[in-house]
Amino acid sequence: MLSKLAKYRWQYVMVLPAVVLLFLFSYVPMVGIQVAFRDFQIGTTMWNSPWVGFENFAFLRDDQFWLVVRNTVYIAVLKFVFGFPAPILLALLINELRHNGFKRFVQSVSYLPHFFSWIVVAYILQSFLTLDGGLVNQLIVNLGGDPVFFLGSTEWFRPMIVASSLWKEVGWNTILYLAAITTIDPQLYEAAKVEGAGKWAQMRHITLPGMMPTISIVLILSMPSLIAVGMDQIYPLMNPANQPVADVLDTYILRSGLQQGYFGMATAVGMLSSLLSLLLVLSANQLSRKANGEGLW
């Protein structure tokens, strides 16, 4: 053990800052989980707040909470169904481009929106979709239709969230899959051509299997996002008109904790959300190992 520490001492020195930051910002704050079982109020400390057991979990009997859970699951499933395969398909399409200049142009254009903050994206959506003066509504009116209140519509909110998420992140997520494609042995494609395999057969039997380890890892790492559907994306677009479908767990925690002062209840909701995310990661890792032998551990 000591010999290995001495041999790889500089590698451990390079990893040490990341370990310290992980400990300080990910493990030390876990002490605050006890707020879920205390009656914490502003002006007191976490340590002298009285224990209340499971009183802060009374939200489980609240119909509004289960409506929030349903909204969270609905949006999470939509974003996963459309958002997970989209960068894989885009990577496969970009890989088939033969003009290197055009390929680089497509890559740059596709991942550029990733660097926009969600506040900027929300402002862009409001500029395009607002009822009075929005470009989309102006086009609809010019074509003889009636303007649509996209930002306040319960029918359009979820498609708007999914579409904006795809536009912003699909190009960035493609980078991982393009990197995975570059690791595939070119001789496999040459052998496939000799055997008469076309582009579709090469993609199906060489490219996709070569990408599977990366796909498995990304799938496992994306599991927590099924619960944390993106408050930074949803909150700027949420308003009283679309709140029945826009209110998700993250916004529920923010409203209950910071705005209404129910710190214990908000901590309890966050703890249950974290536990569910952990279960999803463990399950996805186990399924991935059984399916193709690849996993995080």
Helices and strands as residue ranges (DSSP letters): H 2-7, H 9-22, I 23-27, G 28-37, G 55-61, H 63-83, H 85-95, H 100-111, G 112-115, H 118-129, H 135-142, G 150-152, H 157-182, H 186-194, H 199-202, I 203-207, H 208-222, G 223-226, H 231-234, G 235-237, H 243-246, H 249-254, I 255-259, H 263-292
